[in-house]
């Protein structure tokens, strides 16, 4: 099996894109931070978007020092649940960068909850960040890219969205919703020359997974970012990160619901 086939399925036609200007939403830590670092190292000007201005400033200073460019990374503090701010901020970033080629939505939240915990406040926040924030940002990008007839949209979802498991009902539901949204977006703007990539990582060593103990096939955020950008360059439709999750999730999706309900999967 070719290397690329191990981690993605379905590629649009055309040459691999080159990105001069990118937005990374959720850039202050984890996969978003590593995606931003790798883009900048490859010569892409990157807008760093996240809540923590201090974390973004430190990251931008490091990137700019390493690349020798004072504007390779720019800082834009923003809470993705403040949807009303998104359109104006998106336009401001595009003006500052002089255009846009790529957007990566890496913002996400997952609470550690007990088996008998039902917290609407936590659940609402998960949906606000993982779904509503993604729609607010990616709608803006889709509209711009559709008009341009080019551009790349990357949404970082999760293998948790492939099946409703007992441990994280709303987190899994948020990722399933993101999957459907990204597929719909792809069907809407893909015919116009826009690439929409759905990324489904398994466990990745990030602040989100800290304290959760040993997890199967966990990879470093740096490796996950490399695979994410590789899939985006190849115009993947759906990318499992790492690729071993693709056959695993195919089997899990095929388990009949009455049997799946009895299985001790978190």
C-alpha positions in Angstrom: 0.0 0.0 0.0 1.4 3.4 -0.9 2.4 5.7 2.0 -0.3 8.2 1.3 -3.1 5.5 1.3 -2.3 4.6 4.9 -3.6 7.9 6.3 -6.1 9.3 3.9 -8.9 8.3 1.6 -10.1 10.3 -1.4 -8.1 13.0 -3.1 -9.3 15.7 -5.4 -7.5 16.2 -8.7 -4.9 18.9 -9.4 -1.4 19.8 -8.3 -0.5 20.1 -4.6 -1.3 23.5 -3.3 1.3 26.0 -2.1 0.4 28.3 0.8 1.8 31.7 1.3 -0.7 33.0 3.9 -2.6 30.9 6.5 -4.8 31.3 9.5 -4.5 28.7 12.3 -7.4 28.9 14.8 -6.4 27.3 18.1 -2.7 28.0 17.6 -1.7 28.5 21.2 -1.0 24.8 22.0 -1.2 21.2 20.8 -1.8 20.4 17.2 -2.6 24.0 16.3 0.7 25.2 17.6 2.7 22.5 15.8 0.8 23.2 12.5 1.6 26.9 12.8 5.3 26.1 13.5 5.6 23.8 10.5 3.8 26.2 8.2 6.1 29.1 9.2 9.2 27.0 8.9 8.1 26.2 5.3 7.8 29.9 4.5 4.1 30.5 5.1 3.0 33.7 6.8 0.7 32.6 9.6 -2.0 34.3 11.6 -2.1 32.8 15.1 -5.6 32.9 16.6 -6.5 31.7 20.2 -7.7 33.0 23.5 -4.3 33.3 25.2 -2.6 36.5 24.0 0.5 35.7 26.2 0.9 32.2 24.7 0.4 33.5 21.2 2.9 36.3 21.7 5.5 33.9 23.0 4.9 31.5 20.0 5.1 34.4 17.5 8.3 35.7 19.0 9.9 32.3 18.7 8.7 31.7 15.2 9.8 35.1 14.0 13.2 34.7 15.6 13.7 31.3 14.0 12.6 32.4 10.5 14.3 35.8 10.6 11.1 37.6 9.7 9.3 40.0 12.0 5.9 39.3 10.4 6.1 35.6 9.6 3.7 35.0 12.6 1.1 37.5 13.7 -1.0 37.4 16.9 -4.8 37.7 17.0 -6.3 37.0 20.5 -9.8 35.7 20.1 -12.3 33.5 21.9 -14.0 31.3 19.2 -17.3 31.4 21.2 -17.5 35.2 20.5 -19.0 34.5 17.1 -20.0 38.1 16.4 -16.3 39.1 16.3 -15.4 36.5 13.7 -16.4 38.2 10.4 -14.6 41.4 11.1 -11.5 39.7 12.5 -11.4 37.3 9.5 -11.4 40.3 7.1 -8.8 42.1 9.2 -6.5 39.1 9.1 -6.9 38.7 5.3 -6.0 42.4 4.9 -3.0 42.1 7.1 -1.7 39.0 5.3 -2.5 40.4 1.9 -4.8 37.5 1.1 -5.4 33.9 2.3 -4.6 30.4 1.0 -5.2 28.1 3.9 -7.2 28.0 7.1 -6.9 25.3 9.8 -9.5 25.1 12.5 -7.7 23.3 15.4 -9.6 24.8 18.3 -11.3 22.2 20.5 -12.3 21.3 24.0 -13.0 18.0 25.8 -13.8 17.8 29.5 -12.9 14.8 31.6 -16.3 13.7 32.9 -17.4 10.8 35.2 -19.5 8.0 33.9 -22.7 9.3 35.6 -22.0 13.1 35.0 -24.4 15.1 32.8 -23.4 18.7 32.8 -25.2 21.0 30.3 -22.7 23.8 30.9 -19.8 21.6 29.9 -21.7 20.1 27.0 -22.7 23.6 25.7 -19.1 24.8 25.8 -18.0 21.7 23.9 -20.5 22.4 21.2 -19.8 26.1 21.1 -16.1 25.6 20.6 -16.0 22.4 18.5 -19.0 23.1 16.2 -20.2 26.7 16.4 -16.8 28.2 16.4 -15.7 26.1 13.5 -18.8 27.1 11.5 -18.2 30.8 12.2 -14.6 30.7 10.9 -14.9 28.2 8.1 -18.0 29.8 6.6 -16.0 33.0 6.2 -13.2 31.1 4.6 -15.5 29.1 2.3 -17.2 32.2 1.1 -13.8 33.9 0.3 -12.3 30.8 -1.3 -15.4 30.1 -3.4 -15.2 33.5 -4.9 -11.4 33.1 -5.6 -11.9 29.6 -7.0 -9.1 28.3 -4.8 -8.0 27.7 -1.2 -7.7 25.0 1.4 -9.9 24.4 4.4 -8.7 22.0 7.1 -11.0 21.0 10.0 -9.5 18.9 12.8 -12.1 16.5 14.0 -11.5 13.1 15.8 -12.0 9.4 15.5 -14.5 10.0 18.4 -16.9 11.3 15.8 -17.2 8.0 14.0 -19.3 6.2 16.6 -21.3 7.2 19.7 -19.3 5.9 22.6 -20.4 6.0 26.3 -17.5 8.0 27.7 -17.9 11.3 25.9 -21.4 11.6 24.5 -21.3 15.3 23.5 -17.6 15.5 22.5 -18.2 12.6 20.1 -21.4 14.3 18.9 -19.6 17.5 18.3 -17.0 15.8 16.1 -19.7 13.9 14.2 -21.4 17.2 13.6 -18.1 18.7 12.4 -17.6 15.8 10.1 -21.0 16.3 8.5 -20.5 20.0 8.2 -17.1 19.6 6.5 -18.5 17.1 4.1 -21.3 19.4 3.2 -18.9 22.3 2.8 -16.8 20.1 0.5 -19.8 19.3 -1.6 -20.7 23.0 -1.8 -17.3 24.5 -2.7 -15.2 21.6 -3.9 -16.6 21.9 -7.3 -15.3 25.5 -7.4 -11.7 24.6 -6.8 -11.6 24.7 -3.0 -10.1 21.8 -1.0 -11.9 20.8 2.2 -10.0 18.3 4.4 -11.5 16.5 7.4 -8.8 15.3 9.8 -9.7 12.5 12.3 -6.8 12.1 14.7 -6.7 9.4 17.4 -5.2 10.3 20.7 -2.5 12.9 20.4 -0.2 14.1 23.2 -1.6 17.6 23.9 -2.8 19.5 27.0 -6.3 18.2 26.2 -5.2 14.6 26.8 -2.9 15.2 29.7 -3.8 13.2 32.7 -5.9 10.7 30.8 -3.4 7.9 31.2 -2.1 5.5 28.5 -4.1 5.7 25.3 -3.9 3.5 22.1 -1.7 4.6 19.2 -1.0 8.0 20.9 1.4 10.2 18.8 3.2 13.5 19.5 1.5 16.7 18.4 4.5 17.4 16.1 3.9 14.1 14.2 0.2 14.7 14.0 0.8 18.2 12.5 3.1 16.8 9.9 0.5 14.2 8.9 -2.2 16.8 8.8 -0.3 19.2 6.5 0.8 16.3 4.3 -2.8 15.2 3.9 -3.8 18.8 3.1 -1.1 19.2 0.5 -2.4 16.0 -1.2 -5.9 17.4 -1.1 -7.2 14.5 1.0 -10.9 14.4 1.7 -10.8 12.5 5.0 -7.5 11.8 6.7 -7.0 9.5 9.7 -4.0 10.4 11.9 -2.1 8.2 12.2 -3.2 6.0 9.3 -3.7 2.9 11.4 -7.0 4.3 12.6 -8.6 4.0 9.2 -9.0 0.2 9.2 -9.6 0.2 13.0 -12.5 2.7 12.7 -13.9 0.8 9.7 -14.2 -2.3 11.9 -15.7 -0.3 14.8 -18.3 1.4 12.6 -19.3 -2.0 11.3 -20.1 -3.5 14.8 -23.9 -3.9 15.2 -25.3 -1.4 17.7 -26.6 -4.0 20.3 -23.2 -5.5 20.4 -21.4 -2.2 20.5 -23.6 -1.1 23.5 -22.2 -4.0 25.5 -18.6 -3.3 24.7 -16.4 -1.6 27.3 -15.2 1.2 25.0 -14.7 4.6 26.8 
